Every structure is written in structure tokens, then in C-alpha cells.
Amino acid sequence: MLEGVPAMLWLGDAQGKCLFLNRAQREFWGVGIDEISTFSWARTLHPDDLSHLQSTFGKAMANQLDFEVEARYKRADGVYRLLHTSARPRFSATGEFLGMSGVNADVTERRASEQRVAMLTQELSHRIKNLFSVVGALISVTKRENAASSTAMESLRRRVFALSAAYDNTHALAAHESSRNLGDLVQMVLAPFQPIHSFSSRGLDYQLTPKTTASLALILNELVTNSSKYGSLSSQGSLEITASEIDREWNLITWAEKPVERSQPSSDEGGFGSQLLEFAARDIGAELTREWRGETLVIGIMIPREKTAE
């Protein structure tokens, strides 16, 4: 059965020497069935990968643990191919370590394709960044030429800046397949408005998925822009941002600001800012609430747990 499997399978003893190579693996290396006992796979390794693979393999053997590693091996025709190795230890009925068994998969074309995609993605990202810069420059020129609309232009410029910053972060996340910490995102959005007279935060240590990061960046930017015009950031008031888990399905981010004077409009329903908030929230399935508690404006952002990262 093992002979007929198209995957490259192998067994090694407790010292790391070959005990068995199936037909697919023997054909890859050009090894005869009677040569297995004297065959050394290390001699086929690319010199640049030898140290890394031997270190990974040696630690797994010493600790008798599973391991995965990628390295380049010389095929029977002299061409180096990238193999992904997955292996696990074998034990006797009495618990004695017998060696490793594993499978090698040729991932040469897959990794080359991934590199091409990464290169194209980087080029596309560069072009998109240039587009943001051009739009920002056009807004700045329009603002100078039309003094009467300067307030609207500045508001639009800030929103484009928020989009650009959100894109920077989500692109970086996608490139590293990682997530963004909520606290880092809050600091990024608040950075252009520093120093803030009185700011505090709690519970901002959980992770956001890339898509949630982009939408939440727009929401927070809209809130901080509005606060800088009418709220606590315009009057040396206080701002507190907290995050908590409501239940297994929802997380809650609370924006609570207390301006020196209650000059902030109670509602801007129908305005562009309000529409932008609703659009960004709807994009990630979030729900927004807004209320005055005495002299404090409290805005709640309820985000589905599935939109956050572990």
C-alpha cells in the first residue's frame, strides 16, 4: 500500500538513518531499494538549508516531537526542489522511541506562485497609496482655491487620511496574516489629535481582523473628528475608551467623552458623518448607540465576536 501511494513517504530509525523510502521517494532521489540502508538524505540538501534543517530535525529527535520544515533537496536529475516535510515520532508498545515517520511534499511551484502573488500585491498596494496621495493633494489645492468651502474640504481630507491609514494597517496585516490590536488602532487614530487633555482606556488588548480594523478605523476617526469640533477634544474635556465582552456573541467598545461645555449637537442624523458611521458599522455587522448620561456623551459600538481575532 505504501509503495503505491503517490506521496513521498519515509521511515527513519532512532539515530535518523533511513529504514524505508516508498517508490515515490526513491524515484525522487534516484535510490534503489537495496541502497536505502546506506542512503543519506543530508547529502542531497542544498548547502544553504543544511544548518536550518539539521537544527529542526535534531531538536525533534532529541525531544521526540512532531516537526514540520521546508528545505531544498537535489532531485535525481540534479534539479533542486523545495520539499515540505511533516513528521512524527514512532514508539514501541513499551514506549521505546523507534524513530520518525514522515511525508515529503514538493511545494516548489506553490511557493513560487505565492511569491509572484506577493510581488503583484505589493505593486498594487503602492499604486493605491499613490492614489490616496493624489486625492489628498487635490483636496488641499481645492481647499486653498475655495476659501468658502475650506471647512468641508478639511473634513474630507481627514476622512481620506483615515482611509489611507486604515489601508496601511490592513495591508500590513494581510501581508503577515496577522491581526491588529485594538489599543494600537486607537493610538493610531488619536495620534493626529495629540496632546489630549484627559484620556484613559481599559480593555483594549484584544485583536481585530483586517476587515474590522478598516471599518473601525473609520468609525473612530469620525468620532474623534466630531469631538475635535464640538466635544471634549475642543474644550480640554475628558475622553475614555473602554472595551468589554457582553456575552459569547458580542464585544462592546464604549466611547465616553465629557466636554467642558455641552455644545455638541445631540444628533446629526442624515449628515454625511452620520451616514459614514452607519455605513462603516453595517459593513462589519456592528451596532451603534448614542446617548447623553448627564454631561457625558456615551457612544457604544457593539461588534460581533466573530469579527475579532483570537
CORMOHU-V974448 format. One record per run of one state. SS is the DSSP state (H for helix, E for strand, C for the rest). FROM is the first residue (numbers start at 1). LEN is the number of residues. If there is no record, write none. Layout:
SS;FROM;LEN
SS;FROM;LEN
This chain:
C;1;7
E;8;5
C;13;5
E;18;4
C;22;1
H;23;7
C;30;3
H;33;6
C;39;2
H;41;4
E;45;1
C;46;1
H;47;17
C;64;3
E;67;8
C;75;5
E;80;12
C;92;5
E;97;10
C;107;1
H;108;38
C;146;1
H;147;30
C;177;3
E;180;2
H;182;12
C;194;4
E;198;5
C;203;4
E;207;2
C;209;1
H;210;21
C;231;1
H;232;3
C;235;3
E;238;8
C;246;4
E;250;9
C;259;13
H;272;12
C;284;3
E;287;7
C;294;2
E;296;9
H;305;3
E;308;2
C;310;1
